[in-house]
Amino acid sequence: MRELKERILKDGRALSETVLKVDSFLNHQVDAKLMYNMGTYFKEYFKNHGITRILTIESSGIAPTAMTALQMELPMVTLKKQQSKILNGEVYQTTVHSFTKVMDYELTLSKKYINADDKVLIIDDFLANGEAALGAARLVEEAGATVAGIGIVIEKSFQVGRGKLEEKGYDVYSLARIGKLGENLIEFLD
């Protein structure tokens, strides 16, 4: 997605070989028009996948996922990273390791918001080692539903995430694929 790549080059900051900061348009401050346009790309790519529900992980994936769900006229479900006392065991849970935060967390999906006959699109902000997307997919499959595709806003293609997801047979579509990062260096794959 050319518009996203241009925005990453303009406002993104490569802090190291693995860390890209895009908080000026993706999470701390959100460019709603850009999120809407991302939703258009995801909708076009996944329109023939029979999707019935869209999932994301809190919090940076919420904006592009909401815009995709709006355009596809589908329900959006947010997977929680924090445990909740009000869910009372009516959840699917799995442990996920965060590459960015270098810690484990419990990813939680309420059983109320997924059905065994759902075909689910998972959307996430970044793909690095694939742990978050694999965790979300485990929850979908534990519910008896099908992962119809995985949409990624920014993929760090030099890391192992895509390979892990494709090895499991998932259809992965990324809006921007970064081939190399370094301090003040951002290079995209074609």
Disulfide bonds with the S-S distance in Angstrom:
none
